[in-house]
Amino acid sequence: MLPLDKITHTLAGAAIAAALLPWGVIPALLAVIVAAVVKELWDAQGHGTPDRIDALVTVAGGVLMASWLTLVS
């Protein structure tokens, strides 16, 4: 099973993508990427533990959600 931290990042990416998908796939995914990078930069400033895998799973959650919602709509 995935650690809770990775699940949370995946769900955050999915939520951002779902919320912004009405404005298009590109803006939604760009927002997910920006959120993932900014979160890890914030962590790197001493506010948490920076982890590139966290950013990756955040983006993966966004891509999966955008893909799913595009396919079913």
C-alpha positions as YAML, in Angstrom:
chain: A
units: angstrom
residues:
- id: 1
  name: MET
  ca: [0.00, 0.00, 0.00]
- id: 2
  name: LEU
  ca: [1.14, 3.54, -0.74]
- id: 3
  name: PRO
  ca: [2.12, 5.78, 2.18]
- id: 4
  name: LEU
  ca: [-0.59, 8.22, 3.26]
- id: 5
  name: ASP
  ca: [1.59, 11.15, 2.13]
- id: 6
  name: LYS
  ca: [1.68, 9.86, -1.45]
- id: 7
  name: ILE
  ca: [-2.07, 9.19, -1.45]
- id: 8
  name: THR
  ca: [-2.70, 12.74, -0.20]
- id: 9
  name: HIS
  ca: [-0.53, 14.21, -2.95]
- id: 10
  name: THR
  ca: [-2.32, 12.11, -5.58]
- id: 11
  name: LEU
  ca: [-5.73, 13.23, -4.34]
- id: 12
  name: ALA
  ca: [-4.63, 16.87, -4.21]
- id: 13
  name: GLY
  ca: [-3.51, 16.72, -7.84]
- id: 14
  name: ALA
  ca: [-6.75, 15.03, -8.83]
- id: 15
  name: ALA
  ca: [-8.83, 17.65, -6.99]
- id: 16
  name: ILE
  ca: [-7.00, 20.57, -8.61]
- id: 17
  name: ALA
  ca: [-7.40, 19.03, -12.06]
- id: 18
  name: ALA
  ca: [-11.10, 18.29, -11.51]
- id: 19
  name: ALA
  ca: [-11.78, 21.81, -10.26]
- id: 20
  name: LEU
  ca: [-10.04, 23.51, -13.16]
- id: 21
  name: LEU
  ca: [-10.93, 21.13, -15.99]
- id: 22
  name: PRO
  ca: [-13.91, 23.28, -17.11]
- id: 23
  name: TRP
  ca: [-11.30, 25.84, -18.25]
- id: 24
  name: GLY
  ca: [-9.51, 23.20, -20.33]
- id: 25
  name: VAL
  ca: [-7.06, 20.36, -19.93]
- id: 26
  name: ILE
  ca: [-3.94, 22.47, -20.42]
- id: 27
  name: PRO
  ca: [-4.80, 25.10, -17.76]
- id: 28
  name: ALA
  ca: [-5.86, 22.36, -15.34]
- id: 29
  name: LEU
  ca: [-2.65, 20.40, -15.74]
- id: 30
  name: LEU
  ca: [-0.48, 23.51, -15.65]
- id: 31
  name: ALA
  ca: [-2.11, 24.42, -12.34]
- id: 32
  name: VAL
  ca: [-1.38, 20.94, -10.99]
- id: 33
  name: ILE
  ca: [2.27, 21.20, -12.04]
- id: 34
  name: VAL
  ca: [2.62, 24.67, -10.51]
- id: 35
  name: ALA
  ca: [0.99, 23.53, -7.27]
- id: 36
  name: ALA
  ca: [3.25, 20.47, -7.04]
- id: 37
  name: VAL
  ca: [6.44, 22.46, -7.64]
- id: 38
  name: VAL
  ca: [5.47, 25.31, -5.31]
- id: 39
  name: LYS
  ca: [4.60, 22.83, -2.54]
- id: 40
  name: GLU
  ca: [7.99, 21.16, -2.80]
- id: 41
  name: LEU
  ca: [9.78, 24.52, -2.93]
- id: 42
  name: TRP
  ca: [7.88, 25.50, 0.22]
- id: 43
  name: ASP
  ca: [8.97, 22.26, 1.88]
- id: 44
  name: ALA
  ca: [12.58, 22.94, 0.83]
- id: 45
  name: GLN
  ca: [12.49, 26.25, 2.71]
- id: 46
  name: GLY
  ca: [12.25, 24.35, 5.99]
- id: 47
  name: HIS
  ca: [8.48, 23.88, 6.14]
- id: 48
  name: GLY
  ca: [8.51, 20.16, 5.48]
- id: 49
  name: THR
  ca: [10.44, 17.43, 3.77]
- id: 50
  name: PRO
  ca: [10.96, 18.10, 0.06]
- id: 51
  name: ASP
  ca: [10.49, 15.02, -2.10]
- id: 52
  name: ARG
  ca: [10.49, 14.91, -5.90]
- id: 53
  name: ILE
  ca: [8.30, 11.82, -5.77]
- id: 54
  name: ASP
  ca: [5.63, 13.88, -3.99]
- id: 55
  name: ALA
  ca: [5.61, 16.31, -6.92]
- id: 56
  name: LEU
  ca: [5.48, 13.40, -9.37]
- id: 57
  name: VAL
  ca: [2.51, 11.71, -7.72]
- id: 58
  name: THR
  ca: [0.70, 15.05, -7.45]
- id: 59
  name: VAL
  ca: [1.04, 15.50, -11.21]
- id: 60
  name: ALA
  ca: [0.12, 11.85, -11.80]
- id: 61
  name: GLY
  ca: [-3.11, 12.34, -9.84]
- id: 62
  name: GLY
  ca: [-3.93, 15.38, -11.94]
- id: 63
  name: VAL
  ca: [-3.21, 13.59, -15.20]
- id: 64
  name: LEU
  ca: [-5.28, 10.56, -14.20]
- id: 65
  name: MET
  ca: [-8.24, 12.70, -13.13]
- id: 66
  name: ALA
  ca: [-8.11, 14.92, -16.24]
- id: 67
  name: SER
  ca: [-7.86, 11.83, -18.45]
- id: 68
  name: TRP
  ca: [-10.74, 10.10, -16.71]
- id: 69
  name: LEU
  ca: [-13.05, 13.11, -16.79]
- id: 70
  name: THR
  ca: [-12.20, 13.79, -20.43]
- id: 71
  name: LEU
  ca: [-12.96, 10.19, -21.37]
- id: 72
  name: VAL
  ca: [-16.29, 10.00, -19.54]
- id: 73
  name: SER
  ca: [-17.61, 13.38, -20.64]
...
